């Protein structure tokens, strides 16, 4: 990257802002997806989603293309000879805000909402109104 291009000026400005934040607050810890699941379960989902266990997992995994995540439940997990649970794309490990959004999305599916239609949108709105995307700030 050439030192005096629009791209380098933007990059350097963002880098400087990040460096200042990291001096104030310390380097961001790696995202522990299972910890986020437990927190979201406690705050927003309660008993409507499973507890984490050897029978229900929440983890990062390599997924194809731009698939952000998948909830494998019941017959879907059995058909793939897989443990039930939520997998979030490994590519999102370095993007904690996006990983949290994907996790919330898959947790809705883990409640039994299978499609992305009206019922799913109602659940997104409930999460929004509860502050799931704003506290701590995700979006």
Secondary structure, DSSP 8 states (H G I E B T S, - for coil): --TTSHHHHHHHHHHHHHHHHHHHH-------HHHHHHHHIIIIIGGGS---BTTEEEEEE--STT--EEEE-HHHHHHTT--EEEEEEGGGGG-HHHHHHHHHHHHHHHTT--SSSHHHHHHHHHHHHTTTTBTTB--
